[in-house]
């Protein structure tokens, strides 16, 4: 059994660790509310953009916009794909970053298995560090986007990719991010961003029928010219804010678990310390009694 002095030192160490994890849990909780508000605010705007594009879409208009250009049949093996992976700059969040990296690796393997060429773009120190260690070429990297991403950050990320796609040097752009469902449910997700998927059959019919009731000024073509880049930027912005909120949720959960585990360890060490101290006191009393008996003899 460990000595009481060593046990006291271990108890003090775990108590200090618990203070740190509790503080980090409280900080993540306070930041999570604001991050959730950004996610909730971004979703209706994205849905409205998609609805307007669906109403204006027609196959004739689609031929005029590069962002709507769909891959041709028989070109799957020669595709050039940009994969944007969004991770965090910090750890202490459980398997959050590991799950995102695993999703990106599976997607890269799937694309390269089809014969496609994949250019990897990464946001966050954790993803960059992993793929550098794996000696995987990185086309671009960003570490200055923290847990408060903005629309300007999304524009900086996807703007060059949109230009490459419009010029024909890219055939697709996909984003791997953490979808924020709740603080404890943040599954890694792959979102195709480019080309913009045309609306479904039902949506297309609704759009053509609804277009009769619209007076468009300027024309549908001029409106789509502005909306399509805005829609792509908004998709990337949503991925950034959802990943930021998911990271804070994962960090809060991890720190809460660490705090609870530290409490269990302290309780176990305290019981062990009490038994060791009791055994020490009993031994000291026995020695005193034994010495007194020896003096009497």
N, C-alpha and C positions, 0 to 999 in steps of 0.2 A: 504494500500500500504506500502511496506517495506521502511525503511528510507534510504536516500542516502548513509549514511556511511555503512550500512549493504550491500547494493547493490554493492558498490565499493569493499567490501571485497569478495563478491561472484564472481564478475568479475575477480578479481585478482586470486582467487583460480582456476577458470575454465581456465584462461589463462596459469597458471602453469601446469595444467593437459594436456592442448593441446600441450604444449612444449614437455612433456614426450611422449605422444602418437605419435607425429610427429617424434620424434627421433627414437622411436621403429619401426615406419613404414619405415624409411630410413635404419635402420640397417637390418631389415628383407629383404628389397629390395636388398641390397648389397649382402647378404648371399644367396638369392634365385637364383641368376644367377649361382653361383658356384654349388649349389645343382642341378639345372637343367642340368648343364654340366655333373655331375656324373650320372644322370638318363639316359641322351642321350648316354653316353659312355657305360653304362651297357647293354642296350637293344640289340644292334647288336651282342654282344658276347653271350648273352643268346640264341638268335635266331640261331646263328651258332652252338652252342652246341646241341640244339634240332635237328637241321638238320642232324648233323653227327650221333647222336644217332638213328634218324629215318632211316638213310641209313644203319646202321649196325645192326639194330634190326631184330631178327627173333625169332619165338616161341621156337626154340630149344635152342638158347642162353639165352632167358629169364628165362628158368628153372634153369640156373646155378647161377643167381645173385639174392641175397635176396632183393636188392632194387627194383627189378622189380616184386616181388612176389605180385600177385593180391589176394584180399580176396576171399575165397571160398564161394560158394553158401550156404545159410542157416546159415551163421555165423554173420549176421548183428547184432543180439541181444547180442552177446558176444564180440563185438569189443572193443579194448582198443585204444583210440585216444589221441594223444598229440596235444593240441591247443596252438599255439604260437601267442599271442596278442602283437602288437607293437603300443605303444602310445608315447607321448612326456613327457619330464620331466617338462616342463613349460606350463603355461596356457596363458591367454590373446590371444586366437586364436579362439574365437567363439565356435561353437558346434563341433569343430574338434575331440576332445577326446571323447565327449559324443557319437558321431556317431560311432566311432570305438568300444567303450564299448557296445553300443546297438547291433552292428553287432555280437560281440563275445557272448553276452548273448543269442541272437536268435540262433546262431549256437550251443551253449551248450545245449539249450533247445531242439533243433531238434535232436541232437545226443543222448541225454539222453532219449528223447521220443522214440527213436528206441531201447533203452536198452543198449546203449554203455556206457562205462566208460571213462570219460574225465579227463585228467590231464592238468591243466592250467599252462602255462609258459608265463610270462609277461615281456615285456621290457617297461620301462618308469614309472615314479613316479605316473602319473595320473591314469593309469590302476591299478597299485598296490594298491593305496590308495582306489580306489572304491571297489575292490574285497575284500580287508581287511575289509572295512566297511560293506560289504555285508556278511562277514564271510564265504567267499568261499575259500576253501583250495587252496594254490598256490604251485605248484610243484617246480618252480624255478623263480627267479626274477633278473632283471638287471636294474641298474640305471646309469651305467657308460658309456652308449652309447649315445652320444649327437647328434648334427645335422651333424656330420661328420663321419658316420659309415664306417668301413673298411671291407675288405674281412676276416681279422682275427676275427673281431667281429662275422661275420656270421658263421665262422668255430666253434667258441666257443659255439655259440647258438645251431647249428644243429648237431654238431659232436656227442654229447652224445645221441641225439635222433636217429641218424642213427645207432649207435651201438645197441641201444635197439631194433630198428626195425629189424636189421639184426639178432639179437639173438632171435627174436620171441616174445619179451615182449611187443611190440607195433604193432598194425595192421594198423595204419595210422598216418600221421603227416599233420596238416593243419596250415596255417598262415593267420591271420587276419591283414590286413594292409590298408593303404590309397593309392589307385592307383592314380598316378599323371598324369592327362590328361592335365591340365593347372593350372595356379595359382588360378583360381576360380572354378575349377572342380576337386575335389579329393574324389571320392566316396569310402566308405569303401568296401573292397573286401575280400572274403575268397578264398585262393589259396591252393588246395591240393598239397602237396609237395611229400609225400610218401604214397603209392608206386608210383614210376614213371609211369605215364600213357603210355601204348604202343601207337605207332603212329596209325593214322587212316588207314582205308583200303587202301585209295589212296596212302598215304605216305608209307605204308608197301610194296605195289607193286612196287612203285618207288624205294624203298630201295633195294628190292631183285633184280630188274632189273639193278639198278645202280651198285650193288655190283660186277657184272660180269666185269665191266670196271675198278675195283680197284685192285691194287696189295697191299695187306695189310701186312705190316711188322712192328711190330709183328702182331699177329693174331687179328681178330675182338674181340675175347674174352679178350685178353690182353688190347686192346684199351678201350673196354667198362669198364673193371675193374678200369681204371683210370678216365674215363669220367663220369661215373654215380655219384660217390661222388662229383666230381667237379660241375656237373650240379645241384645237390641238394643245394650245398653251394652257387652257383650263384643265385639260385631262392630266397634264404633267403637274400642274399646281395641285390638283386634288391628290395625286399620288404622293407629293411631297408632304402635304399637311396630314394626310392619313398616316403616313409612315412616322411622322413626328409624334402624333398622338399615340400611335401604337407603341412606339419606343417608351414614352413616358408611362403608359399603362403597364408594359412589361417590366420596366424598372421599379415601379411601385410594388408590383406583385413580388418581384424577386427580393426587394428590400424588406417587405413585410414577412416573407418566409424566412429570411435571414434573421430578422429580429425575433421571430417566434422560436427559431432553432436556438438562438443565443440564450433566450430565456430558459429553454429546456436544459441546455448544457449547464447554465448557472445553477439551476435547481439540483441537477445531478451532482455537480461538484460541491455544492453546499452540503448535501447529505453525506458525501464522502468525507468532506472536511470535518463534519460533526462527529462521524464515527472515528476518524483518526484522532481527533482531539480527545474524544472520550476514552479511547484506548490509551492515549498518552497519559491522561490524568489517572486512569486506573493503574497504569504501570508505576507512576510516581508515588501513588498512595501505597502500593504494595511494597515499593522500595523503602518508604519511610517506616512502614510497619515492620518490615523485615529488619531494618537497622535498629529500631527500638527493641525488638525481641533479642537481637544479638547483644545489645548493651546490657540487658537484664541478665542474660546468661553469663 
